[in-house]
Amino acid sequence: MSIYNTKQQRIIILILILLLGTFLAYSLKDIISAGLGAIVLYTLLRSYYIKLINIKKWKRPLAALFIILVSFIVLIIPFFTLSWMVINKISYYTDNSIEITNILNHFSTILGIDVHSVRVMEIIQKVESWALGSFPSIVSALANIFFLVSIMYFILYFMFTEHEYFENALLKYLPFKEKNALQLADELQRITQSNVIGQGIIAFAQGFCVGIGFLIFGIEDPLFWGVLSALLSFVPLVGAALVFVPAGLIEISYTNYYSGVGILIWGVLIVSNIDNVLRLIINRKMANIHPLISIIGVIIGIPMFGILGLVFGPLLISFFILLISIYENKNSTASIYHSRIIINKEDEEHQDS
């Protein structure tokens, strides 16, 4: 006979679960990005998988493998390619520091002040070190990247093929009523779509416009600067302006007024307005993510997840705020749609008017 009563046994079991769970979470900390990636892809691609097995009558393994293959071609390969471009360009400017030094000396002459090129080069080298850690380097981190991607798709495969078990388990263990749990799932899908698809569309559009502008006004390497603008577009308020504004000022300083003034006007009228228009449309279709959430998310996410933090950072903060919203309204019979923190209904009504 046990020396513990039923209540004490449950408490001990709970403590053991927490301790073991903490140990497992710490042990798996290096692959947490793979798990997050699998959840994000599942949220985005679930509806397509369901159509394949329910409407097209595909076998589950075949449908899962097809979705995985398409996502690899559409998402992973371009991501590796863009990362490789950025790393190569940063390494090029570090190896050819004379180009940076010439620009600094040029501005020193124009401004009449001494720009400490040595300190600037130190900053550039630190940026390179950060980028090498944040962007997948095909040379130095191929094995690790391949491992994480394999784990991500391994998890995603079983999430798809056993989706009923996975979703029923979530409904069972989430501390919400089934109605609120389903509404939570819908909100999470909207937030994920806004962070990944919505921001991805904005980033692609801004990067494309910056690249076209550089090409029109004869500024060197429009493809690379377009790619960099797309990545920086995930940072709200500033975004692509971090590329076209310095480029315009540099061109003007070299008396290339056509290129300098042209790219500044192009950036303000085309690039910035493309952002505003698309963001308005996305906010109507998906969740409206406040810029402050995006900024804090990027600041927190990049040190934790590297370049993937551009997506995971704002996503985790959005989820956190959503959980607070549900907790505050758990005893309310009203739908959580009427108490969203992330979606501002009053703004939408004002925009409609």
Contacts in CASP RR format, 6 or more apart in sequence:
PFRMAT RR
TARGET T0000
AUTHOR 0000-0000-0000
METHOD contacts of the structure
MODEL  1
MSIYNTKQQRIIILILILLLGTFLAYSLKDIISAGLGAIVLYTLLRSYYI
KLINIKKWKRPLAALFIILVSFIVLIIPFFTLSWMVINKISYYTDNSIEI
TNILNHFSTILGIDVHSVRVMEIIQKVESWALGSFPSIVSALANIFFLVS
IMYFILYFMFTEHEYFENALLKYLPFKEKNALQLADELQRITQSNVIGQG
IIAFAQGFCVGIGFLIFGIEDPLFWGVLSALLSFVPLVGAALVFVPAGLI
EISYTNYYSGVGILIWGVLIVSNIDNVLRLIINRKMANIHPLISIIGVII
GIPMFGILGLVFGPLLISFFILLISIYENKNSTASIYHSRIIINKEDEEH
QDS
2 9 0 8 1.000
4 12 0 8 1.000
31 147 0 8 1.000
31 148 0 8 1.000
31 151 0 8 1.000
33 148 0 8 1.000
33 305 0 8 1.000
33 308 0 8 1.000
33 312 0 8 1.000
34 148 0 8 1.000
34 149 0 8 1.000
34 151 0 8 1.000
34 152 0 8 1.000
34 155 0 8 1.000
35 151 0 8 1.000
35 152 0 8 1.000
35 155 0 8 1.000
36 305 0 8 1.000
36 308 0 8 1.000
36 312 0 8 1.000
36 315 0 8 1.000
37 152 0 8 1.000
37 156 0 8 1.000
37 308 0 8 1.000
37 312 0 8 1.000
38 152 0 8 1.000
38 153 0 8 1.000
38 155 0 8 1.000
38 156 0 8 1.000
38 159 0 8 1.000
39 159 0 8 1.000
40 192 0 8 1.000
40 196 0 8 1.000
40 311 0 8 1.000
40 312 0 8 1.000
40 315 0 8 1.000
41 71 0 8 1.000
41 152 0 8 1.000
41 156 0 8 1.000
42 156 0 8 1.000
42 159 0 8 1.000
42 160 0 8 1.000
43 188 0 8 1.000
43 189 0 8 1.000
43 192 0 8 1.000
43 193 0 8 1.000
44 192 0 8 1.000
44 193 0 8 1.000
44 196 0 8 1.000
44 197 0 8 1.000
45 67 0 8 1.000
45 71 0 8 1.000
46 160 0 8 1.000
46 163 0 8 1.000
48 67 0 8 1.000
49 63 0 8 1.000
49 64 0 8 1.000
49 67 0 8 1.000
49 160 0 8 1.000
49 163 0 8 1.000
50 163 0 8 1.000
52 58 0 8 1.000
52 63 0 8 1.000
52 66 0 8 1.000
52 67 0 8 1.000
53 59 0 8 1.000
53 60 0 8 1.000
53 63 0 8 1.000
56 63 0 8 1.000
58 66 0 8 1.000
60 160 0 8 1.000
60 161 0 8 1.000
61 161 0 8 1.000
63 160 0 8 1.000
64 156 0 8 1.000
64 157 0 8 1.000
64 160 0 8 1.000
64 161 0 8 1.000
65 157 0 8 1.000
67 160 0 8 1.000
68 153 0 8 1.000
68 156 0 8 1.000
68 157 0 8 1.000
72 149 0 8 1.000
72 153 0 8 1.000
76 149 0 8 1.000
79 136 0 8 1.000
80 136 0 8 1.000
80 138 0 8 1.000
80 145 0 8 1.000
82 227 0 8 1.000
82 230 0 8 1.000
82 231 0 8 1.000
83 135 0 8 1.000
83 136 0 8 1.000
83 137 0 8 1.000
83 307 0 8 1.000
84 136 0 8 1.000
84 137 0 8 1.000
84 138 0 8 1.000
85 223 0 8 1.000
85 224 0 8 1.000
85 227 0 8 1.000
86 131 0 8 1.000
86 135 0 8 1.000
86 224 0 8 1.000
86 227 0 8 1.000
86 228 0 8 1.000
86 231 0 8 1.000
87 131 0 8 1.000
87 132 0 8 1.000
87 135 0 8 1.000
87 137 0 8 1.000
89 221 0 8 1.000
89 224 0 8 1.000
89 228 0 8 1.000
90 127 0 8 1.000
90 128 0 8 1.000
90 131 0 8 1.000
91 128 0 8 1.000
93 99 0 8 1.000
93 100 0 8 1.000
93 124 0 8 1.000
94 124 0 8 1.000
94 125 0 8 1.000
94 128 0 8 1.000
97 121 0 8 1.000
97 124 0 8 1.000
100 117 0 8 1.000
100 120 0 8 1.000
100 121 0 8 1.000
100 124 0 8 1.000
101 117 0 8 1.000
101 121 0 8 1.000
103 250 0 8 1.000
104 115 0 8 1.000
104 117 0 8 1.000
104 120 0 8 1.000
105 115 0 8 1.000
105 117 0 8 1.000
106 253 0 8 1.000
106 254 0 8 1.000
107 115 0 8 1.000
107 253 0 8 1.000
108 114 0 8 1.000
108 115 0 8 1.000
110 253 0 8 1.000
132 140 0 8 1.000
133 141 0 8 1.000
133 306 0 8 1.000
134 302 0 8 1.000
134 306 0 8 1.000
134 307 0 8 1.000
135 306 0 8 1.000
135 307 0 8 1.000
136 145 0 8 1.000
136 307 0 8 1.000
158 166 0 8 1.000
159 166 0 8 1.000
170 181 0 8 1.000
170 185 0 8 1.000
171 178 0 8 1.000
171 181 0 8 1.000
171 182 0 8 1.000
174 181 0 8 1.000
174 184 0 8 1.000
176 184 0 8 1.000
176 326 0 8 1.000
176 330 0 8 1.000
180 326 0 8 1.000
180 330 0 8 1.000
180 336 0 8 1.000
183 335 0 8 1.000
183 336 0 8 1.000
183 337 0 8 1.000
184 322 0 8 1.000
184 326 0 8 1.000
184 336 0 8 1.000
187 287 0 8 1.000
187 322 0 8 1.000
187 336 0 8 1.000
187 340 0 8 1.000
187 342 0 8 1.000
188 319 0 8 1.000
188 322 0 8 1.000
190 286 0 8 1.000
190 287 0 8 1.000
191 286 0 8 1.000
191 287 0 8 1.000
191 289 0 8 1.000
191 315 0 8 1.000
191 318 0 8 1.000
191 319 0 8 1.000
191 322 0 8 1.000
191 342 0 8 1.000
192 315 0 8 1.000
193 286 0 8 1.000
193 287 0 8 1.000
194 282 0 8 1.000
194 286 0 8 1.000
194 287 0 8 1.000
194 288 0 8 1.000
194 289 0 8 1.000
195 289 0 8 1.000
195 311 0 8 1.000
195 314 0 8 1.000
195 315 0 8 1.000
195 318 0 8 1.000
196 311 0 8 1.000
196 315 0 8 1.000
197 286 0 8 1.000
198 278 0 8 1.000
198 282 0 8 1.000
198 286 0 8 1.000
199 233 0 8 1.000
199 234 0 8 1.000
199 294 0 8 1.000
199 311 0 8 1.000
200 233 0 8 1.000
200 234 0 8 1.000
201 278 0 8 1.000
201 282 0 8 1.000
202 233 0 8 1.000
202 274 0 8 1.000
202 275 0 8 1.000
202 278 0 8 1.000
202 279 0 8 1.000
202 282 0 8 1.000
203 230 0 8 1.000
203 231 0 8 1.000
203 233 0 8 1.000
203 234 0 8 1.000
204 230 0 8 1.000
205 274 0 8 1.000
205 275 0 8 1.000
205 278 0 8 1.000
206 229 0 8 1.000
206 230 0 8 1.000
206 233 0 8 1.000
206 239 0 8 1.000
206 240 0 8 1.000
206 271 0 8 1.000
206 274 0 8 1.000
206 275 0 8 1.000
207 226 0 8 1.000
207 227 0 8 1.000
207 229 0 8 1.000
207 230 0 8 1.000
207 233 0 8 1.000
207 240 0 8 1.000
207 271 0 8 1.000
208 226 0 8 1.000
208 230 0 8 1.000
209 240 0 8 1.000
209 266 0 8 1.000
209 267 0 8 1.000
209 270 0 8 1.000
209 271 0 8 1.000
209 274 0 8 1.000
210 222 0 8 1.000
210 225 0 8 1.000
210 226 0 8 1.000
210 229 0 8 1.000
210 230 0 8 1.000
210 240 0 8 1.000
210 243 0 8 1.000
210 244 0 8 1.000
210 267 0 8 1.000
210 271 0 8 1.000
211 222 0 8 1.000
211 223 0 8 1.000
211 225 0 8 1.000
211 226 0 8 1.000
211 229 0 8 1.000
212 222 0 8 1.000
213 219 0 8 1.000
213 222 0 8 1.000
213 263 0 8 1.000
213 266 0 8 1.000
213 267 0 8 1.000
213 270 0 8 1.000
214 220 0 8 1.000
214 221 0 8 1.000
214 222 0 8 1.000
214 225 0 8 1.000
214 226 0 8 1.000
214 247 0 8 1.000
214 263 0 8 1.000
215 222 0 8 1.000
216 266 0 8 1.000
217 251 0 8 1.000
217 258 0 8 1.000
217 259 0 8 1.000
217 260 0 8 1.000
217 262 0 8 1.000
217 263 0 8 1.000
217 266 0 8 1.000
218 259 0 8 1.000
219 225 0 8 1.000
219 247 0 8 1.000
219 248 0 8 1.000
219 251 0 8 1.000
219 259 0 8 1.000
219 263 0 8 1.000
225 243 0 8 1.000
225 247 0 8 1.000
226 243 0 8 1.000
228 243 0 8 1.000
229 239 0 8 1.000
229 240 0 8 1.000
229 242 0 8 1.000
229 243 0 8 1.000
229 244 0 8 1.000
229 271 0 8 1.000
230 240 0 8 1.000
231 307 0 8 1.000
231 310 0 8 1.000
232 238 0 8 1.000
232 239 0 8 1.000
232 240 0 8 1.000
232 242 0 8 1.000
232 243 0 8 1.000
233 239 0 8 1.000
233 240 0 8 1.000
233 275 0 8 1.000
234 294 0 8 1.000
234 298 0 8 1.000
234 310 0 8 1.000
234 311 0 8 1.000
235 242 0 8 1.000
235 294 0 8 1.000
235 295 0 8 1.000
235 298 0 8 1.000
235 310 0 8 1.000
236 291 0 8 1.000
236 294 0 8 1.000
236 295 0 8 1.000
237 291 0 8 1.000
237 295 0 8 1.000
240 267 0 8 1.000
240 271 0 8 1.000
240 272 0 8 1.000
240 275 0 8 1.000
241 267 0 8 1.000
241 271 0 8 1.000
241 272 0 8 1.000
244 263 0 8 1.000
244 264 0 8 1.000
244 266 0 8 1.000
244 267 0 8 1.000
244 271 0 8 1.000
245 264 0 8 1.000
247 260 0 8 1.000
247 263 0 8 1.000
248 259 0 8 1.000
248 260 0 8 1.000
248 261 0 8 1.000
248 262 0 8 1.000
248 263 0 8 1.000
248 264 0 8 1.000
249 260 0 8 1.000
249 264 0 8 1.000
250 260 0 8 1.000
251 257 0 8 1.000
251 259 0 8 1.000
251 260 0 8 1.000
251 263 0 8 1.000
252 260 0 8 1.000
252 261 0 8 1.000
280 351 0 8 1.000
283 347 0 8 1.000
283 348 0 8 1.000
283 351 0 8 1.000
284 348 0 8 1.000
284 351 0 8 1.000
287 318 0 8 1.000
287 342 0 8 1.000
287 343 0 8 1.000
288 342 0 8 1.000
288 343 0 8 1.000
288 344 0 8 1.000
288 347 0 8 1.000
288 348 0 8 1.000
289 314 0 8 1.000
289 318 0 8 1.000
289 342 0 8 1.000
290 342 0 8 1.000
290 344 0 8 1.000
293 314 0 8 1.000
293 317 0 8 1.000
293 318 0 8 1.000
293 321 0 8 1.000
293 342 0 8 1.000
294 314 0 8 1.000
296 314 0 8 1.000
296 317 0 8 1.000
297 309 0 8 1.000
297 313 0 8 1.000
297 314 0 8 1.000
297 316 0 8 1.000
297 317 0 8 1.000
298 309 0 8 1.000
298 310 0 8 1.000
298 313 0 8 1.000
298 314 0 8 1.000
300 313 0 8 1.000
300 316 0 8 1.000
300 317 0 8 1.000
301 309 0 8 1.000
301 310 0 8 1.000
301 312 0 8 1.000
301 313 0 8 1.000
301 316 0 8 1.000
302 309 0 8 1.000
302 310 0 8 1.000
304 312 0 8 1.000
304 313 0 8 1.000
305 312 0 8 1.000
305 313 0 8 1.000
318 342 0 8 1.000
321 341 0 8 1.000
321 342 0 8 1.000
322 340 0 8 1.000
322 341 0 8 1.000
322 342 0 8 1.000
324 341 0 8 1.000
325 336 0 8 1.000
325 339 0 8 1.000
325 340 0 8 1.000
325 341 0 8 1.000
326 336 0 8 1.000
328 339 0 8 1.000
329 336 0 8 1.000
329 339 0 8 1.000
332 339 0 8 1.000
337 343 0 8 1.000
END
